Amino acid sequence: MNQNEQVLVFERAVLERAGMFQGLTFDVDRYLNAIFAPGVSRFMPRAKAETDAAFKQLIPYVLMAHGGKYLSYVRGKRAGETRLVGNRSMGIGGHINPADDMPLFGGDMRQAYFAAVQREVDEEVCVSGGYSDRIVALLNDDSTEVGQVHLGVVHFWSLENADVTRREQMITQLSFLSLSDLLAARNSMETWSQLCLDHIAEIEAIHALPVTGIV
């Protein structure tokens, strides 16, 4: 971990006021409206954020699908989160770091967040074709040490083709797997991917709905 890395966080109390939940929630608007309200989110040294459960780090978790299959990979030894090394994952993404277009005081944090998601994904993989992007759920898992200090924003990217290659060395065994293959590999998955897989029917149904509101 880079001890000087700054990551986007918000106070756990914001989540508690909106309604604490365990697992996935599909009531996306209620929570993101609170998190993206002016002055709520801010940057904090990652070393502090990883050990302070009074804050949640906001993490985009992008599911990529094409032709009924989902992108999947195994986190290698170079993974930034060492507690997840060796686990299979369905999610691409990572911490949101400061950039020139990220508003520090006021401004439209929501639009800045989407730009940051694109940067995070581009750092990890190369997606050659077009895609649609929709936030389908939020993910909270306070049952694990990692989960207690993170909140996942689950994106669904429907890809025009399956031409996706890795950029990060920590990504290994990158491939598109059928749902039956993913279910067979469920026990080797990180908790967040298990939760997404367990609710994949609801995720797909929400992705298919007409787009309204902030997603």
N, CA, C and O of each residue as an XYZ file, in Angstrom:
860
protein
N       0.834     -1.194      0.000
C       0.000      0.000      0.000
C       0.871      1.247      0.000
O       1.838      1.336      0.757
N       0.526      2.213     -0.852
C       1.201      3.500     -0.858
C       0.732      4.311      0.348
O      -0.430      4.711      0.417
N       1.639      4.554      1.300
C       1.253      5.225      2.539
C       0.773      6.657      2.292
O       0.046      7.214      3.114
N       1.176      7.258      1.162
C       0.785      8.637      0.860
C      -0.467      8.728     -0.006
O      -0.928      9.829     -0.310
N      -1.024      7.584     -0.407
C      -2.205      7.585     -1.277
C      -3.406      8.199     -0.564
O      -3.696      7.876      0.588
N      -4.096      9.088     -1.270
C      -5.322      9.693     -0.773
C      -6.519      9.001     -1.432
O      -6.518      8.787     -2.644
N      -7.537      8.653     -0.643
C      -8.699      7.943     -1.174
C      -9.979      8.666     -0.767
O     -10.021      9.342      0.261
N     -11.013      8.518     -1.574
C     -12.296      9.172     -1.321
C     -13.067      8.416     -0.250
O     -13.256      7.204     -0.349
N     -13.513      9.141      0.778
C     -14.247      8.542      1.889
C     -15.447      9.412      2.253
O     -15.557     10.564      1.835
N     -16.333      8.828      3.037
C     -17.417      9.577      3.671
C     -17.643      8.954      5.043
O     -17.257      7.809      5.274
N     -18.254      9.682      5.937
C     -18.459      9.185      7.293
C     -19.502      8.069      7.316
O     -20.533      8.159      6.650
N     -19.227      7.022      8.083
C     -20.172      5.915      8.233
C     -21.543      6.419      8.688
O     -22.568      5.829      8.348
N     -21.557      7.500      9.450
C     -22.812      8.051      9.942
C     -23.749      8.438      8.813
O     -24.968      8.393      8.978
N     -23.195      8.819      7.663
C     -24.029      9.151      6.499
C     -24.807      7.914      6.054
O     -25.998      7.990      5.753
N     -24.126      6.792      6.020
C     -24.771      5.531      5.656
C     -25.806      5.130      6.699
O     -26.886      4.650      6.353
N     -25.483      5.323      7.955
C     -26.410      4.958      9.027
C     -27.679      5.802      8.969
O     -28.776      5.289      9.194
N     -27.538      7.091      8.670
C     -28.727      7.947      8.574
C     -29.605      7.561      7.381
O     -30.831      7.633      7.459
N     -28.977      7.155      6.288
C     -29.748      6.737      5.115
C     -30.382      5.364      5.321
O     -31.382      5.028      4.687
N     -29.781      4.570      6.224
C     -30.307      3.240      6.517
C     -29.239      2.180      6.316
O     -28.986      1.761      5.186
N     -28.617      1.746      7.389
C     -27.567      0.728      7.299
C     -28.137     -0.567      6.728
O     -29.270     -0.941      7.032
N     -27.355     -1.241      5.909
C     -27.791     -2.503      5.315
C     -26.590     -3.434      5.227
O     -25.443     -2.989      5.274
N     -26.859     -4.715      5.101
C     -25.822     -5.724      4.947
C     -26.067     -6.452      3.630
O     -27.175     -6.925      3.378
N     -25.030     -6.546      2.784
C     -25.182     -7.164      1.479
C     -25.454     -6.127      0.416
O     -24.840     -5.060      0.416
N     -26.371     -6.427     -0.494
C     -26.703     -5.509     -1.580
C     -27.994     -4.764     -1.300
O     -28.927     -5.316     -0.717
N     -28.042     -3.496     -1.721
C     -29.292     -2.757     -1.787
C     -29.447     -2.216     -3.195
O     -28.473     -1.812     -3.830
N     -30.682     -2.213     -3.676
C     -30.959     -1.706     -5.016
C     -31.610     -0.327     -4.971
O     -32.019      0.209     -6.001
N     -31.702      0.236     -3.783
C     -32.241      1.588     -3.594
C     -31.092      2.588     -3.775
O     -30.689      3.277     -2.838
N     -30.587      2.644     -4.987
C     -29.361      3.375     -5.284
C     -29.510      4.873     -5.046
O     -28.638      5.488     -4.432
N     -30.593      5.463     -5.520
C     -30.755      6.914     -5.446
C     -30.655      7.435     -4.017
O     -29.980      8.432     -3.761
N     -31.323      6.762     -3.094
C     -31.366      7.249     -1.713
C     -29.961      7.397     -1.131
O     -29.658      8.397     -0.480
N     -29.108      6.408     -1.364
C     -27.785      6.427     -0.761
C     -26.822      7.348     -1.505
O     -26.066      8.088     -0.875
N     -26.841      7.312     -2.828
C     -25.894      8.147     -3.565
C     -26.242      9.621     -3.453
O     -25.349     10.467     -3.467
N     -27.525      9.944     -3.342
C     -27.891     11.344     -3.123
C     -27.281     11.855     -1.819
O     -26.848     13.005     -1.742
N     -27.248     11.003     -0.797
C     -26.660     11.399      0.484
C     -25.139     11.465      0.407
O     -24.532     12.399      0.930
N     -24.526     10.487     -0.237
C     -23.067     10.426     -0.313
C     -22.500     11.544     -1.176
O     -21.447     12.102     -0.868
N     -23.212     11.873     -2.273
C     -22.713     12.891     -3.199
C     -23.202     14.300     -2.864
O     -22.958     15.233     -3.630
N     -23.881     14.465     -1.743
C     -24.294     15.806     -1.321
C     -23.047     16.652     -1.077
O     -22.022     16.130     -0.640
N     -23.125     17.956     -1.356
C     -21.946     18.820     -1.193
C     -21.346     18.727      0.209
O     -22.055     18.801      1.213
N     -20.035     18.565      0.252
C     -19.314     18.558      1.518
C     -19.297     17.243      2.265
O     -18.673     17.151      3.322
N     -19.968     16.212      1.746
C     -20.038     14.931      2.460
C     -18.793     14.078      2.219
O     -18.212     13.553      3.169
N     -18.385     13.939      0.974
C     -17.222     13.113      0.645
C     -15.949     13.949      0.710
O     -15.957     15.148      0.432
N     -14.855     13.286      1.085
C     -13.570     13.971      1.140
C     -12.453     12.954      1.004
O     -12.685     11.745      1.027
N     -11.239     13.463      0.862
C     -10.099     12.567      0.715
C      -9.364     12.405      2.043
O      -9.284     13.327      2.854
N      -8.834     11.204      2.233
C      -8.148     10.841      3.476
C      -6.984      9.928      3.116
O      -7.082      9.180      2.143
N      -5.885      9.962      3.868
C      -4.802      9.005      3.616
C      -5.326      7.570      3.729
O      -6.021      7.221      4.683
N      -4.982      6.758      2.749
C      -5.501      5.392      2.729
C      -5.081      4.606      3.964
O      -5.853      3.801      4.484
N      -3.848      4.839      4.436
C      -3.369      4.110      5.609
C      -4.280      4.336      6.810
O      -4.491      3.423      7.608
N      -4.819      5.538      6.945
C      -5.743      5.833      8.040
C      -7.120      5.253      7.760
O      -7.753      4.682      8.649
N      -7.585      5.402      6.513
C      -8.935      4.948      6.153
C      -9.090      3.439      6.312
O     -10.174      2.956      6.638
N      -8.009      2.692      6.082
C      -8.083      1.236      6.164
C      -8.279      0.729      7.587
O      -8.657     -0.425      7.791
N      -8.023      1.589      8.572
C      -8.119      1.137      9.965
C      -9.140      1.925     10.779
O      -9.272      1.699     11.982
N      -9.856      2.837     10.149
C     -10.814      3.683     10.860
C     -12.224      3.382     10.366
O     -12.639      3.875      9.317
N     -12.956      2.571     11.121
C     -14.299      2.146     10.713
C     -15.341      3.256     10.825
O     -16.513      3.037     10.519
N     -14.922      4.452     11.264
C     -15.845      5.596     11.277
C     -16.040      6.157      9.881
O     -16.890      7.019      9.661
N     -15.235      5.656      8.925
C     -15.327      6.117      7.544
C     -15.488      4.928      6.606
O     -15.053      3.816      6.904
N     -16.117      5.185      5.479
C     -16.244      4.202      4.410
C     -15.535      4.734      3.167
O     -15.756      5.875      2.759
N     -14.689      3.909      2.573
C     -14.059      4.250      1.299
C     -15.014      3.857      0.176
O     -15.549      2.748      0.168
N     -15.223      4.762     -0.765
C     -16.154      4.520     -1.866
C     -15.418      3.816     -3.004
O     -14.447      4.344     -3.546
N     -15.884      2.626     -3.358
C     -15.193      1.785     -4.327
C     -16.117      1.421     -5.494
O     -17.110      0.727     -5.275
N     -15.831      1.863     -6.727
C     -16.588      1.349     -7.872
C     -16.263     -0.121     -8.095
O     -15.101     -0.522     -8.025
N     -17.282     -0.922     -8.362
C     -17.125     -2.362     -8.556
C     -17.868     -2.694     -9.849
O     -19.086     -2.869     -9.853
N     -17.111     -2.777    -10.944
C     -17.698     -2.831    -12.279
C     -17.798     -4.267    -12.764
O     -16.785     -4.942    -12.946
N     -19.028     -4.731    -12.973
C     -19.275     -6.038    -13.582
C     -19.353     -5.845    -15.086
O     -20.077     -4.968    -15.558
N     -18.620     -6.649    -15.849
C     -18.613     -6.540    -17.302
C     -19.207     -7.805    -17.900
O     -18.798     -8.915    -17.559
N     -20.178     -7.631    -18.797
C     -20.874     -8.783    -19.366
C     -20.951     -8.675    -20.885
O     -21.074     -7.587    -21.446
N     -20.874     -9.831    -21.528
C     -21.074     -9.909    -22.978
C     -21.518    -11.322    -23.327
O     -20.918    -12.303    -22.890
N     -22.575    -11.407    -24.118
C     -23.036    -12.703    -24.609
C     -23.419    -13.673    -23.517
O     -23.229    -14.880    -23.663
N     -23.964    -13.153    -22.408
C     -24.390    -14.028    -21.329
C     -23.266    -14.495    -20.422
O     -23.497    -15.314    -19.532
N     -22.039    -13.985    -20.628
C     -20.907    -14.339    -19.790
C     -20.381    -13.094    -19.078
O     -20.594    -11.968    -19.526
N     -19.689    -13.320    -17.958
C     -19.160    -12.227    -17.143
C     -17.645    -12.296    -17.053
O     -17.059    -13.372    -16.932
N     -17.019    -11.114    -17.115
C     -15.573    -11.055    -16.951
C     -15.204    -11.460    -15.528
O     -15.861    -11.064    -14.566
N     -14.156    -12.245    -15.413
C     -13.705    -12.724    -14.102
C     -12.187    -12.856    -14.126
O     -11.585    -13.056    -15.181
N     -11.580    -12.740    -12.951
C     -10.131    -12.852    -12.857
C      -9.753    -13.259    -11.439
O     -10.597    -13.278    -10.543
N      -8.485    -13.584    -11.244
C      -7.963    -13.907     -9.921
C      -6.978    -12.812     -9.531
O      -6.127    -12.418    -10.329
N      -7.100    -12.325     -8.304
C      -6.204    -11.271     -7.818
C      -4.832    -11.858     -7.511
O      -4.695    -12.713     -6.636
N      -3.815    -11.393     -8.240
C      -2.459    -11.889     -8.058
C      -1.749    -11.248     -6.885
O      -2.333    -10.452     -6.150
N      -0.473    -11.604     -6.712
C       0.302    -11.159     -5.557
C       0.563     -9.658     -5.559
O       0.916     -9.096     -4.523
N       0.396     -8.996     -6.710
C       0.641     -7.566     -6.792
C      -0.609     -6.750     -6.469
O      -0.598     -5.528     -6.617
N      -1.672     -7.395     -6.036
C      -2.906     -6.687     -5.730
C      -2.678     -5.657     -4.627
O      -1.959     -5.918     -3.662
N      -3.299     -4.480     -4.779
C      -3.151     -3.428     -3.789
C      -3.730     -3.800     -2.447
O      -3.201     -3.402     -1.410
N      -4.821     -4.565     -2.451
C      -5.442     -5.045     -1.215
C      -4.945     -6.457     -0.964
O      -5.481     -7.418     -1.516
N      -3.908     -6.584     -0.121
C      -3.261     -7.876      0.079
C      -4.185     -8.902      0.712
O      -3.962    -10.105      0.573
N      -5.225     -8.440      1.411
C      -6.145     -9.372      2.066
C      -7.022    -10.117      1.063
O      -7.720    -11.061      1.435
N      -6.992     -9.701     -0.209
C      -7.817    -10.339     -1.228
C      -7.000    -11.164     -2.228
O      -7.561    -11.733     -3.164
N      -5.697    -11.230     -2.036
C      -4.831    -11.961     -2.961
C      -5.271    -13.421     -3.054
O      -5.550    -14.064     -2.042
N      -5.329    -13.931     -4.280
C      -5.686    -15.320     -4.522
C      -7.164    -15.563     -4.699
O      -7.567    -16.667     -5.063
N      -7.993    -14.545     -4.448
C      -9.438    -14.702     -4.596
C      -9.882    -14.385     -6.020
O      -9.317    -13.513     -6.679
N     -10.885    -15.094     -6.477
C     -11.485    -14.766     -7.781
C     -12.426    -13.593     -7.604
O     -13.094    -13.458     -6.579
N     -12.469    -12.743     -8.627
C     -13.301    -11.545     -8.576
C     -14.081    -11.368     -9.867
O     -13.628    -11.753    -10.945
N     -15.269    -10.775     -9.738
C     -16.063    -10.357    -10.898
C     -16.011     -8.840    -11.075
O     -16.533     -8.316    -12.059
N     -15.390     -8.134    -10.139
C     -15.448     -6.679    -10.137
C     -14.144     -6.023    -10.537
O     -13.081     -6.364    -10.018
N     -14.229     -5.073    -11.469
C     -13.092     -4.242    -11.852
C     -13.282     -2.872    -11.208
O     -14.390     -2.336    -11.199
N     -12.210     -2.308    -10.673
C     -12.317     -0.989    -10.061
C     -11.343     -0.851     -8.919
O     -10.512     -1.729     -8.689
N     -11.442      0.246     -8.205
C     -10.532      0.459     -7.098
C     -10.829      1.757     -6.389
O     -11.886      2.355     -6.590
N      -9.909      2.191     -5.569
C     -10.097      3.415     -4.804
C     -10.159      4.632     -5.717
O      -9.532      4.667     -6.775
N     -10.920      5.620     -5.292
C     -10.998      6.884     -6.010
C      -9.948      7.821     -5.426
O      -9.980      8.152     -4.241
N      -9.018      8.242     -6.277
C      -7.933      9.118     -5.851
C      -8.150     10.532     -6.380
O      -8.909     10.724     -7.330
N      -7.497     11.520     -5.783
C      -7.661     12.908     -6.257
C      -7.155     13.072     -7.692
O      -6.202     12.416     -8.112
N      -7.806     13.949     -8.415
C      -7.379     14.329     -9.761
C      -7.767     15.781     -9.965
O      -8.508     16.358     -9.169
N      -7.260     16.365    -11.041
C      -7.493     17.788    -11.266
C      -8.967     18.147    -11.367
O      -9.356     19.261    -11.015
N      -9.801     17.209    -11.849
C     -11.208     17.522    -12.052
C     -12.088     17.071    -10.889
O     -13.314     17.098    -10.993
N     -11.460     16.649     -9.764
C     -12.244     16.249     -8.596
C     -12.467     17.466     -7.708
O     -11.494     18.053     -7.234
N     -13.722     17.869     -7.465
C     -13.977     19.047     -6.620
C     -13.666     18.754     -5.163
O     -14.167     17.776     -4.607
N     -12.852     19.583     -4.544
C     -12.510     19.390     -3.140
C     -13.533     20.041     -2.222
O     -13.779     19.554     -1.118
N     -14.135     21.146     -2.677
C     -15.130     21.855     -1.877
C     -16.312     22.179     -2.783
O     -16.189     22.998     -3.694
N     -17.465     21.539     -2.537
C     -18.625     21.777     -3.386
C     -18.432     21.118     -4.740
O     -17.707     20.130     -4.859
N     -19.086     21.669     -5.764
C     -18.970     21.123     -7.102
C     -19.805     19.873     -7.266
O     -20.461     19.414     -6.330
N     -19.772     19.332     -8.463
C     -20.577     18.152     -8.777
C     -19.749     16.897     -8.559
O     -19.086     16.421     -9.481
N     -19.783     16.366     -7.364
C     -19.002     15.180     -7.029
C     -19.475     13.959     -7.815
O     -18.689     13.056     -8.099
N     -20.751     13.937     -8.160
C     -21.290     12.775     -8.892
C     -20.642     12.635    -10.265
O     -20.200     11.547    -10.634
N     -20.582     13.723    -11.019
C     -19.965     13.665    -12.338
C     -18.475     13.382    -12.223
O     -17.914     12.646    -13.034
N     -17.837     13.964    -11.220
C     -16.425     13.693    -11.002
C     -16.197     12.226    -10.659
O     -15.190     11.639    -11.056
N     -17.136     11.637     -9.918
C     -17.030     10.218     -9.574
C     -17.051      9.356    -10.847
O     -16.229      8.452    -10.996
N     -17.984      9.634    -11.757
C     -18.067      8.836    -12.985
C     -16.788      8.953    -13.806
O     -16.333      7.969    -14.389
N     -16.205     10.149    -13.857
C     -14.939     10.309    -14.567
C     -13.840      9.496    -13.898
O     -12.991      8.911    -14.570
N     -13.863      9.464    -12.582
C     -12.869      8.707    -11.831
C     -13.035      7.202    -12.062
O     -12.047      6.474    -12.147
N     -14.270      6.743    -12.162
C     -14.523      5.327    -12.448
C     -13.877      4.936    -13.770
O     -13.231      3.893    -13.873
N     -14.056      5.784    -14.782
C     -13.462      5.505    -16.090
C     -11.938      5.404    -15.983
O     -11.330      4.513    -16.576
N     -11.329      6.312    -15.231
C      -9.883      6.265    -15.060
C      -9.450      4.983    -14.347
O      -8.475      4.342    -14.739
N     -10.187      4.617    -13.295
C      -9.824      3.419    -12.531
C      -9.895      2.169    -13.392
O      -8.999      1.326    -13.349
N     -10.965      2.050    -14.178
C     -11.104      0.882    -15.049
C     -10.000      0.863    -16.100
O      -9.411     -0.182    -16.374
N      -9.723      2.030    -16.688
C      -8.686      2.106    -17.717
C      -7.312      1.730    -17.191
O      -6.467      1.257    -17.951
N      -7.075      1.935    -15.897
C      -5.793      1.550    -15.311
C      -5.662      0.039    -15.198
O      -4.552     -0.492    -15.220
N      -6.793     -0.660    -15.079
C      -6.747     -2.100    -14.818
C      -6.913     -2.945    -16.070
O      -6.241     -3.963    -16.233
N      -7.822     -2.517    -16.967
C      -8.076     -3.303    -18.184
C      -8.262     -2.370    -19.371
O      -8.527     -1.178    -19.218
N      -8.117     -2.950    -20.563
C      -8.390     -2.238    -21.805
C      -9.652     -2.827    -22.422
O      -9.681     -4.002    -22.790
N     -10.698     -2.005    -22.534
C     -11.958     -2.417    -23.164
C     -11.974     -1.829    -24.567
O     -12.044     -0.611    -24.730
N     -11.910     -2.683    -25.577
C     -11.697     -2.187    -26.940
C     -12.968     -1.650    -27.585
O     -12.895     -0.754    -28.426
N     -14.126     -2.175    -27.212
C     -15.372     -1.769    -27.850
C     -16.202     -0.844    -26.984
O     -15.778     -0.434    -25.904
N     -17.395     -0.521    -27.473
C     -18.302      0.325    -26.716
C     -19.014     -0.450    -25.616
O     -18.938     -1.676    -25.545
N     -19.701      0.289    -24.767
C     -20.416     -0.342    -23.660
C     -21.434      0.636    -23.095
O     -21.342      1.845    -23.309
N     -22.401      0.096    -22.374
C     -23.319      0.920    -21.585
C     -22.961      0.738    -20.123
O     -22.539     -0.342    -19.711
N     -23.130      1.807    -19.330
C     -22.750      1.786    -17.918
C     -23.960      2.176    -17.087
O     -24.587      3.208    -17.325
N     -24.280      1.337    -16.108
C     -25.383      1.656    -15.208
C     -25.049      1.199    -13.793
O     -24.572      0.082    -13.592
N     -25.299      2.061    -12.819
C     -25.187      1.651    -11.421
C     -26.434      0.844    -11.065
O     -27.558      1.324    -11.212
N     -26.225     -0.382    -10.597
C     -27.356     -1.275    -10.335
C     -27.565     -1.557     -8.852
O     -28.644     -1.998     -8.457
N     -26.551     -1.310     -8.026
C     -26.679     -1.648     -6.596
C     -25.558     -0.986     -5.811
O     -24.570     -0.514     -6.373
N     -25.737     -0.966     -4.502
C     -24.658     -0.643     -3.578
C     -24.384     -1.881     -2.744
O     -25.275     -2.697     -2.508
N     -23.144     -2.012     -2.301
C     -22.720     -3.236     -1.634
C     -22.000     -2.895     -0.331
O     -21.011     -2.163     -0.323
N     -22.511     -3.436      0.756
C     -21.897     -3.234      2.069
C     -21.768     -4.589      2.768
O     -22.731     -5.349      2.866
N     -20.571     -4.869      3.246
C     -20.344     -6.131      3.962
C     -19.515     -5.865      5.203
O     -18.285     -5.866      5.152
N     -20.191     -5.637      6.316
C     -19.506     -5.374      7.576
C     -19.079     -6.652      8.286
O     -18.612     -6.597      9.424
N     -19.228     -7.790      7.642
C     -18.859     -9.058      8.276
C     -17.378     -9.366      8.135
O     -16.881    -10.297      8.767
N     -16.655     -8.591      7.306
C     -15.232     -8.823      7.120
C     -14.450     -7.561      7.453
O     -14.991     -6.456      7.437
N     -13.168     -7.745      7.756
C     -12.295     -6.617      8.078
C     -12.187     -5.651      6.908
O     -12.201     -4.435      7.101
N     -12.079     -6.183      5.699
C     -12.003     -5.331      4.509
C     -13.319     -4.594      4.306
O     -13.330     -3.387      4.062
N     -14.420     -5.319      4.407
C     -15.725     -4.735      4.125
C     -16.130     -3.636      5.083
O     -16.879     -2.736      4.701
N     -15.659     -3.683      6.309
C     -16.058     -2.700      7.315
C     -15.644     -1.285      6.939
O     -16.258     -0.322      7.399
N     -14.623     -1.142      6.118
C     -14.126      0.195      5.783
C     -14.333      0.541      4.302
O     -13.721      1.481      3.795
N     -15.191     -0.213      3.612
C     -15.457      0.050      2.198
C     -16.953     -0.005      1.908
O     -17.703     -0.703      2.591
N     -17.372      0.734      0.893
C     -18.721      0.622      0.338
C     -18.583      0.497     -1.171
O     -17.961      1.341     -1.816
N     -19.162     -0.551     -1.730
C     -19.066     -0.782     -3.161
C     -20.218     -0.160     -3.922
O     -21.370     -0.233     -3.494
N     -19.902      0.451     -5.051
C     -20.912      0.942     -5.995
C     -20.869     -0.004     -7.181
O     -19.916      0.016     -7.959
N     -21.892     -0.832     -7.325
C     -21.885     -1.894     -8.330
C     -22.373     -1.338     -9.671
O     -23.533     -0.950     -9.816
N     -21.464     -1.309    -10.641
C     -21.791     -0.898    -12.003
C     -21.983     -2.143    -12.870
O     -21.355     -3.177    -12.640
N     -22.852     -2.030    -13.859
C     -23.038     -3.094    -14.853
C     -22.655     -2.508    -16.201
O     -23.317     -1.599    -16.702
N     -21.586     -3.029    -16.786
C     -21.182     -2.627    -18.131
C     -21.575     -3.737    -19.103
O     -21.085     -4.862    -19.011
N     -22.460     -3.403    -20.030
C     -22.826     -4.324    -21.098
C     -21.932     -4.012    -22.301
O     -22.054     -2.948    -22.908
N     -21.037     -4.939    -22.642
C     -20.005     -4.698    -23.646
C     -20.469     -5.085    -25.042
O     -21.243     -6.026    -25.217
N     -19.979     -4.336    -26.041
C     -20.289     -4.655    -27.429
C     -19.541     -5.890    -27.906
O     -20.017     -6.601    -28.791
N     -18.372     -6.151    -27.325
C     -17.618     -7.357    -27.673
C     -16.817     -7.810    -26.452
O     -16.779     -7.131    -25.426
N     -16.195     -8.949    -26.585
C     -15.480     -9.549    -25.454
C     -13.982     -9.284    -25.509
O     -13.204    -10.001    -24.881
N     -13.568     -8.257    -26.258
C     -12.148     -7.945    -26.386
C     -11.700     -7.073    -25.210
O     -11.680     -5.846    -25.302
N     -11.348     -7.724    -24.117
C     -10.881     -7.042    -22.908
C      -9.549     -7.665    -22.508
O      -9.445     -8.883    -22.364
N      -8.542     -6.834    -22.329
C      -7.225     -7.318    -21.945
C      -6.776     -6.606    -20.669
O      -7.248     -5.512    -20.361
N      -5.879     -7.222    -19.949
C      -5.424     -6.660    -18.674
C      -4.334     -5.617    -18.879
O      -3.547     -5.695    -19.822
N      -4.304     -4.645    -17.984
C      -3.217     -3.679    -17.911
C      -2.448     -3.836    -16.588
O      -1.235     -3.629    -16.541
N      -3.158     -4.201    -15.531
C      -2.547     -4.363    -14.210
C      -1.964     -5.774    -14.072
O      -2.603     -6.758    -14.443
N      -0.748     -5.857    -13.535
C      -0.129     -7.165    -13.340
C      -0.839     -7.993    -12.281
O      -0.733     -9.220    -12.280
N      -1.562     -7.337    -11.381
C      -2.243     -8.097    -10.327
C      -3.427     -8.891    -10.865
O      -3.958     -9.757    -10.170
N      -3.849     -8.603    -12.105
C      -4.970     -9.334    -12.704
C      -4.435    -10.572    -13.404
O      -3.631    -10.459    -14.330
N      -4.868    -11.752    -12.977
C      -4.445    -13.001    -13.595
C      -5.688    -13.817    -13.979
O      -6.778    -13.604    -13.449
N      -5.493    -14.748    -14.907
C      -6.562    -15.664    -15.350
C      -7.808    -14.898    -15.799
O      -8.929    -15.277    -15.460
N      -7.610    -13.830    -16.555
C      -8.717    -12.995    -17.026
C      -9.475    -13.709    -18.136
O      -8.882    -14.110    -19.138
N     -10.784    -13.870    -17.960
C     -11.601    -14.538    -18.979
C     -13.080    -14.277    -18.712
O     -13.468    -13.887    -17.610
N     -13.888    -14.497    -19.731
C     -15.341    -14.432    -19.575
C     -15.854    -15.826    -19.236
O     -15.558    -16.798    -19.931
N     -16.629    -15.907    -18.154
C     -17.149    -17.194    -17.696
C     -18.670    -17.184    -17.703
O     -19.300    -16.153    -17.467
N     -19.245    -18.338    -17.975
C     -20.695    -18.482    -17.905
C     -21.128    -18.464    -16.444
O     -20.307    -18.650    -15.546
N     -22.407    -18.243    -16.213
C     -22.912    -18.242    -14.843
C     -22.716    -19.601    -14.180
O     -22.444    -19.674    -12.982
N     -22.852    -20.669    -14.947
C     -22.644    -21.997    -14.355
C     -21.191    -22.176    -13.919
O     -20.930    -22.775    -12.876
N     -20.245    -21.665    -14.706
C     -18.837    -21.756    -14.322
C     -18.547    -20.881    -13.098
O     -17.774    -21.270    -12.222
N     -19.161    -19.711    -13.042
C     -18.972    -18.833    -11.894
C     -19.546    -19.455    -10.625
O     -18.938    -19.376     -9.558
N     -20.712    -20.070    -10.747
C     -21.302    -20.730     -9.593
C     -20.416    -21.875     -9.093
O     -20.310    -22.112     -7.889
N     -19.785    -22.574    -10.031
C     -18.888    -23.662     -9.651
C     -17.655    -23.134     -8.922
O     -17.063    -23.831     -8.098
N     -17.271    -21.880     -9.238
C     -16.080    -21.277     -8.627
C     -16.426    -20.374     -7.453
O     -15.553    -19.668     -6.947
N     -17.681    -20.378     -7.005
C     -18.130    -19.422     -5.999
C     -17.300    -19.462     -4.724
O     -17.010    -18.409     -4.156
N     -16.913    -20.630     -4.262
C     -16.194    -20.744     -2.991
C     -14.808    -20.114     -3.035
O     -14.220    -19.830     -1.991
N     -14.281    -19.891     -4.246
C     -12.958    -19.270     -4.375
C     -13.054    -17.766     -4.573
O     -12.034    -17.102     -4.757
N     -14.268    -17.217     -4.537
C     -14.474    -15.799     -4.814
C     -14.360    -14.945     -3.561
O     -14.624    -15.405     -2.450
N     -13.956    -13.672     -3.765
C     -14.023    -12.701     -2.684
C     -15.493    -12.467     -2.336
O     -16.379    -12.714     -3.153
N     -15.740    -11.996     -1.134
C     -17.107    -11.876     -0.625
C     -17.976    -10.990     -1.511
O     -19.133    -11.324     -1.766
N     -17.445     -9.880     -1.977
C     -18.252     -8.979     -2.807
C     -18.735     -9.677     -4.079
O     -19.884     -9.502     -4.486
N     -17.866    -10.461     -4.702
C     -18.269    -11.177     -5.912
C     -19.303    -12.250     -5.606
O     -20.216    -12.481     -6.398
N     -19.161    -12.904     -4.460
C     -20.165    -13.890     -4.059
C     -21.533    -13.226     -3.922
O     -22.538    -13.771     -4.379
N     -21.574    -12.052     -3.293
C     -22.841    -11.344     -3.109
C     -23.444    -10.937     -4.440
O     -24.652    -11.060     -4.641
N     -22.602    -10.449     -5.359
C     -23.109    -10.074     -6.683
C     -23.637    -11.301     -7.427
O     -24.701    -11.249     -8.043
N     -22.896    -12.390     -7.367
C     -23.322    -13.610     -8.055
C     -24.639    -14.129     -7.478
O     -25.502    -14.594     -8.222
N     -24.793    -14.051     -6.165
C     -26.017    -14.527     -5.529
C     -27.238    -13.706     -5.951
O     -28.366    -14.194     -5.886
N     -27.016    -12.462     -6.382
C     -28.117    -11.570     -6.768
C     -28.053    -11.199     -8.245
O     -28.558    -10.152     -8.649
N     -27.433    -12.059     -9.049
C     -27.195    -11.701    -10.443
C     -28.501    -11.550    -11.228
O     -28.568    -10.739    -12.152
N     -29.530    -12.309    -10.880
C     -30.812    -12.182    -11.585
C     -31.415    -10.802    -11.360
O     -31.927    -10.186    -12.295
N     -31.355    -10.310    -10.116
C     -31.877     -8.968     -9.818
C     -31.032     -7.894    -10.489
O     -31.570     -6.902    -10.982
N     -29.714     -8.082    -10.515
C     -28.823     -7.130    -11.167
C     -29.140     -7.038    -12.655
O     -29.232     -5.941    -13.206
N     -29.304     -8.177    -13.298
C     -29.616     -8.180    -14.728
C     -30.977     -7.542    -14.998
O     -31.148     -6.846    -15.998
N     -31.944     -7.775    -14.112
C     -33.279     -7.198    -14.293
C     -33.233     -5.678    -14.181
O     -33.881     -4.979    -14.959
N     -32.473     -5.164    -13.220
C     -32.362     -3.715    -13.059
C     -31.638     -3.096    -14.239
O     -32.014     -2.021    -14.706
N     -30.594     -3.770    -14.729
C     -29.873     -3.259    -15.885
C     -30.776     -3.128    -17.103
O     -30.581     -2.244    -17.938
N     -31.770     -4.015    -17.200
C     -32.663     -4.020    -18.371
C     -33.763     -2.961    -18.285
O     -34.433     -2.698    -19.284
N     -33.964     -2.348    -17.116
C     -35.014     -1.346    -16.954
C     -34.651     -0.048    -17.679
O     -33.471      0.221    -17.902
N     -35.659      0.766    -18.052
C     -35.360      2.083    -18.626
C     -34.565      2.912    -17.637
O     -34.819      2.849    -16.434
N     -33.610      3.687    -18.120
C     -32.756      4.492    -17.269
C     -33.508      5.729    -16.817
O     -34.061      6.463    -17.636
N     -33.528      5.962    -15.486
C     -34.123      7.171    -14.910
C     -33.214      7.646    -13.795
O     -32.351      6.892    -13.344
N     -33.382      8.863    -13.345
C     -32.649      9.382    -12.201
C     -31.166      9.467    -12.464
O     -30.743      9.862    -13.551
N     -30.355      9.089    -11.453
C     -28.933      9.319    -11.505
C     -28.155      8.192    -12.139
O     -26.950      8.328    -12.348
N     -28.808      7.071    -12.456
C     -28.059      5.934    -12.972
C     -28.167      5.826    -14.470
O     -27.590      4.916    -15.066
